[in-house]
Amino acid sequence: MATSGDLAKALSDLLEEPFSTVDLYGRHLRAAGLLNIKGHGRGAAEMTARDAAVWLISLAVDHERGGDFAKEVKRVLDLPMHEFLINPKDYADDLAHLSAKTAGHGLALFIGDMLVPRIKERLERGDDLVTANFDADGVFVSLSIFDRPPDEVAQFANTLYQRGERKRRDVERLTVFHGRVLLEIAKLLELKAPD
């Protein structure tokens, strides 16, 4: 069982963010009711993949100075599924995140998808085939698994969450979390691989 303190420490270490920043964001998220709350210390709430997704999104997007922190995070969590691309058709049969209707739910399931044996094995070997991508302005979230076996056509599952059509900007800044980070979070939370 991982508590919010355990998850905060792991996020700080994995993302190389100061613990004080991760902890502060956690306090804001708890105050807004976006993280599980129950007791303190040994009686603290068990963190879920949803909690990890909320915390990751809060760390990935920029926050307007003086803006409503919780409202900005909730807006990104609620981004609807825009499209997904899969090649070949059966490549994603064992992945859960494609069933999600929102970015928050999709990211929570995507964290669990890191435990699918074929994905987990490659990530543990050091292959860089998974990314979770966040537009700094919170305009879109993209979850991607891209596998290029030797002498074969690329296999992939790309999921995009956004509202409407995205205006192209001269400069787009992304925060990218690699699959190894998501796998470590899934292990910490003791998630089970999707069926």
C-alpha positions in Angstrom: 0.0 0.0 0.0 1.4 3.4 -1.0 0.3 6.5 1.0 0.3 10.0 -0.4 3.7 10.5 1.3 5.1 7.5 -0.5 3.7 8.7 -3.8 5.0 12.2 -3.3 8.5 10.9 -2.6 8.4 8.6 -5.6 7.2 11.4 -7.9 9.9 13.7 -6.5 12.6 11.1 -7.2 11.3 9.9 -10.6 10.6 13.4 -12.0 13.6 15.0 -10.3 11.3 17.7 -8.9 11.9 19.2 -5.4 10.0 17.3 -2.8 8.7 20.6 -1.4 7.0 21.3 -4.8 5.5 17.9 -5.1 4.2 18.1 -1.5 2.8 21.6 -2.0 0.9 20.4 -5.1 -0.4 17.4 -3.1 -1.7 19.7 -0.4 -3.6 21.8 -3.0 -5.0 18.7 -4.6 -6.2 17.3 -1.3 -7.7 20.6 -0.3 -9.7 20.6 -3.6 -10.8 17.0 -3.1 -8.8 15.7 -6.1 -6.8 13.2 -4.0 -8.0 10.4 -1.7 -8.0 11.7 1.9 -8.2 9.5 5.0 -6.3 9.9 8.2 -2.5 10.5 8.6 0.6 8.3 9.0 -0.2 4.6 9.1 -3.9 5.3 8.7 -3.4 7.4 5.6 -5.4 6.8 2.5 -4.1 4.3 0.0 -3.2 6.0 -3.3 -4.7 4.8 -6.5 -3.8 5.1 -10.2 -6.3 8.0 -10.4 -4.5 9.8 -7.6 -1.2 9.4 -9.4 -2.7 10.6 -12.7 -4.1 13.7 -11.0 -0.7 14.5 -9.4 1.2 13.9 -12.6 -1.1 16.2 -14.5 -0.7 18.9 -11.9 3.0 18.7 -12.2 3.0 18.6 -16.0 0.9 21.7 -16.9 1.8 25.3 -16.2 -0.3 27.1 -13.6 -1.3 30.7 -14.0 0.1 32.9 -11.3 -2.9 33.7 -9.0 -5.1 31.3 -11.0 -7.3 28.6 -9.7 -4.9 25.7 -9.4 -7.6 23.0 -8.8 -9.8 24.3 -11.6 -6.9 24.1 -14.1 -6.0 20.6 -13.1 -9.7 19.5 -13.3 -10.0 21.0 -16.8 -7.1 18.9 -18.0 -8.4 15.8 -16.2 -11.7 16.3 -18.0 -10.4 16.7 -21.5 -12.5 14.3 -23.7 -11.1 11.6 -25.9 -10.5 13.2 -29.3 -9.1 10.3 -31.3 -7.0 7.2 -31.2 -4.9 5.5 -33.8 -4.0 1.8 -33.6 -1.9 -0.3 -35.9 -2.5 -3.2 -36.4 -6.1 -3.4 -35.2 -5.3 -6.0 -32.5 -2.2 -4.3 -31.1 -4.3 -2.7 -28.3 -6.5 -5.6 -27.4 -4.7 -6.0 -24.0 -4.6 -2.3 -23.2 -7.2 -0.8 -20.9 -6.7 3.0 -21.5 -8.4 3.0 -24.8 -11.8 2.6 -23.1 -11.4 5.9 -21.2 -13.5 8.9 -22.1 -11.4 11.5 -20.3 -7.7 12.3 -20.0 -7.6 11.7 -16.2 -9.2 8.3 -16.5 -7.1 7.5 -19.6 -3.8 8.3 -17.8 -4.9 6.3 -14.7 -5.5 3.2 -16.9 -2.4 3.9 -19.0 -0.3 3.7 -15.8 -1.8 0.2 -15.3 -1.2 -0.7 -18.9 2.6 -0.5 -18.1 2.1 -3.9 -16.3 0.9 -5.7 -19.5 3.7 -8.3 -19.8 4.8 -7.3 -23.3 5.1 -3.6 -22.3 6.6 -4.2 -18.9 9.3 -6.5 -20.2 10.4 -3.9 -22.8 10.4 -1.1 -20.3 12.4 -3.0 -17.8 14.9 -3.8 -20.6 15.3 -0.1 -21.2 13.4 0.2 -24.4 11.9 3.7 -24.8 8.5 2.9 -26.4 6.0 4.6 -24.1 5.3 8.3 -23.5 2.7 10.4 -21.8 2.7 13.9 -23.4 1.2 17.0 -21.8 0.8 20.4 -23.5 2.1 23.0 -21.1 -1.1 25.0 -21.5 -3.3 22.0 -20.8 -4.7 22.0 -24.4 -4.1 18.3 -25.0 -2.9 15.1 -23.5 -1.4 12.4 -25.7 -0.7 8.8 -24.6 1.6 6.8 -26.9 3.0 3.3 -27.3 5.2 3.0 -30.4 6.9 -0.3 -31.1 9.1 -0.8 -34.2 10.1 -4.5 -34.4 13.1 -5.1 -36.7 12.0 -5.6 -40.4 8.3 -5.0 -39.6 5.8 -2.2 -40.0 5.5 -0.1 -36.8 3.0 -1.1 -34.3 1.4 1.6 -32.1 -1.5 2.9 -30.0 -1.8 6.7 -29.8 -4.6 8.3 -27.9 -5.3 12.0 -27.9 -7.5 13.9 -25.4 -8.5 17.5 -26.3 -11.6 19.7 -26.8 -12.3 20.5 -30.5 -9.6 21.3 -33.0 -6.3 22.5 -31.8 -4.9 25.7 -33.1 -1.3 25.3 -34.2 1.0 27.7 -32.4 4.4 28.8 -33.4 5.8 27.3 -30.2 4.3 24.4 -28.3 5.9 23.2 -25.1 5.4 19.6 -24.0 6.1 17.8 -20.8 6.9 14.2 -21.5 6.8 11.4 -19.0 8.5 8.2 -20.2 7.0 4.7 -19.7 9.7 3.8 -17.1 8.4 6.5 -14.8 4.8 5.2 -15.2 5.9 1.6 -14.7 7.6 2.6 -11.4 4.4 4.3 -10.3 2.3 1.2 -11.2 4.7 -1.0 -9.1 4.6 1.4 -6.2 0.8 1.4 -6.2 0.8 -2.4 -6.5 -1.5 -2.2 -9.5 -2.6 -5.4 -11.3 -2.0 -5.8 -15.1 -5.3 -5.4 -17.1 -7.1 -8.6 -18.0 
